[in-house]
Amino acid sequence: MSATASLAPARVGRDGALRLRFERRGPATVVAGCRYTLPLQALAPVALDDPAAVVSILNPTGGVVGGDRLSIDIEVRAGAHALLTTPSATRVYRTDAEDAVQSVKISIGPQATVEWVPDHTIPFAGSAFRQTLDVDMDATARLILVDAFSAGRIGRGEAWQFAVLDSAVSVRDQHGWLLCDRLALRRPMTGKAPAWDGLGYTESHPYFASIAVKGSFDRERFTADVRQQCSGVDAGRIGVATLARGGLLIRCLAPSAPALIDTIETCWGLGRRALLGLPPLALRKG
């Protein structure tokens, strides 16, 4: 080993992988396969009065650090119903070197359903986080997907002080693209930072989320219900757009974490009713 190699700094981050497979067996959905490498872990399915198999994805190290390479692969086979969530918000810590990277791939079979509803991500000051979330779904499958963030630790005055926040979401079926969405925010190295709280940015709403709903449902009624029930949620902002071939994309801005959570839970509950004919589900976190 050369002297140069021996003096090279050790890598801080870790490689974590999680693979889950869901199958329909009789009237129930079961976890038919689970394999993980820390710092990713899947908890045992939660027993709730619901047809979905409810599984929490956990990072037992307390958060994501620079240099982490995290890979999550979810396969939901024909007729199965999987609900993936997290026990709490995901924290991304400051880095002085490499970015933290997370890759999520979800495969949804015929007549299968996935609800991807993790809590929001909190990028600390100086953090750098890049995420890709790729969904390949059958045209007969159903999807509710949440991608939510805060601008940082707002109570500590760290809003918009992260170095990089990059999240790319893609949804496809066998007929082509349904959604291709990219959020890429970077702190300028020099010069004046963007006025994130100004018109055209987040308008003093440091919590934001995108919610995609894909499947066969009454989009006009769902849109009206979302606008009616979310219009008074703690002075937040919400918009609804139509996706190709039977889907909707909801954007929301919120002034606080409770307002963000309330808006997401309201939209998720409406999505469950419209898309699945199911009532809202209380996950009983905390």
SULSULJO-V53182 format. One record per pair of residues at least 6 apart in sequence whose C-alpha atoms are under 6 Angstrom apart, sorted by sequence separation. I is the first residue (numbers start at 1). GAP is how many residues later the second one is. If there is no record, write none. Layout:
I,GAP / I,GAP
This chain:
23,6 / 152,6 / 172,6 / 196,6 / 197,6 / 242,6 / 254,6 / 272,6 / 273,6 / 23,7 / 152,7 / 171,7 / 197,7 / 241,7 / 22,8 / 46,8 / 151,8 / 171,8 / 241,8 / 22,9 / 45,9 / 151,9 / 170,9 / 240,9 / 21,10 / 22,10 / 45,10 / 170,10 / 240,10 / 21,11 / 169,11 / 239,11 / 269,11 / 21,12 / 169,12 / 239,12 / 20,13 / 43,13 / 168,13 / 238,13 / 20,14 / 42,14 / 168,14 / 238,14 / 19,15 / 42,15 / 167,15 / 237,15 / 19,16 / 41,16 / 42,16 / 167,16 / 237,16 / 18,17 / 41,17 / 166,17 / 236,17 / 18,18 / 166,18 / 236,18 / 17,19 / 40,19 / 165,19 / 17,20 / 39,20 / 165,20 / 16,21 / 164,21 / 16,22 / 164,22 / 16,23 / 163,23 / 16,24 / 29,24 / 163,24 / 234,25 / 56,28 / 63,28 / 64,28 / 65,28 / 101,28 / 103,28 / 105,28 / 107,28 / 110,28 / 113,28 / 115,28 / 120,28 / 121,28 / 122,28 / 124,28 / 52,29 / 53,29 / 54,29 / 55,29 / 56,29 / 57,29 / 63,29 / 66,29 / 99,29 / 100,29 / 101,29 / 102,29 / 103,29 / 104,29 / 105,29 / 106,29 / 107,29 / 108,29 / 109,29 / 111,29 / 112,29 / 113,29 / 114,29 / 115,29 / 116,29 / 117,29 / 120,29 / 123,29 / 52,30 / 53,30 / 56,30 / 89,30 / 94,30 / 99,30 / 101,30 / 105,30 / 107,30 / 110,30 / 111,30 / 113,30 / 115,30 / 122,30 / 216,30 / 67,31 / 71,31 / 73,31 / 75,31 / 78,31 / 81,31 / 83,31 / 88,31 / 89,31 / 90,31 / 91,31 / 92,31 / 93,31 / 110,31 / 215,31 / 66,32 / 67,32 / 68,32 / 69,32 / 70,32 / 71,32 / 72,32 / 73,32 / 74,32 / 75,32 / 76,32 / 77,32 / 78,32 / 79,32 / 80,32 / 81,32 / 82,32 / 83,32 / 84,32 / 85,32 / 86,32 / 89,32 / 90,32 / 92,32 / 94,32 / 95,32 / 66,33 / 67,33 / 69,33 / 73,33 / 78,33 / 79,33 / 81,33 / 85,33 / 86,33 / 94,33 / 125,33 / 214,33 / 66,34 / 78,34 / 93,34 / 139,34 / 213,34 / 127,35 / 128,35 / 129,35 / 132,35 / 134,35 / 138,35 / 213,35 / 125,36 / 126,36 / 127,36 / 128,36 / 129,36 / 130,36 / 131,36 / 132,36 / 133,36 / 134,36 / 135,36 / 136,36 / 137,36 / 212,36 / 125,37 / 126,37 / 130,37 / 136,37 / 212,37 / 124,38 / 211,38 / 211,39 / 210,40 / 210,41 / 209,42 / 209,43 / 208,44 / 208,45 / 207,46 / 207,47 / 205,48 / 205,49 / 206,49 / 205,50 / 29,51 / 13,53 / 15,53 / 17,53 / 19,53 / 13,54 / 14,54 / 15,54 / 16,54 / 17,54 / 18,54 / 19,54 / 20,54 / 21,54 / 22,54 / 23,54 / 12,55 / 13,55 / 15,55 / 17,55 / 19,55 / 21,55 / 24,55 / 151,55 / 24,56 / 150,56 / 23,57 / 150,57 / 217,57 / 149,58 / 217,58 / 149,59 / 148,60 / 148,61 / 147,62 / 147,63 / 146,64 / 146,65 / 145,66 / 178,66 / 145,67 / 144,68 / 144,69 / 143,70 / 143,71 / 142,72 / 142,73
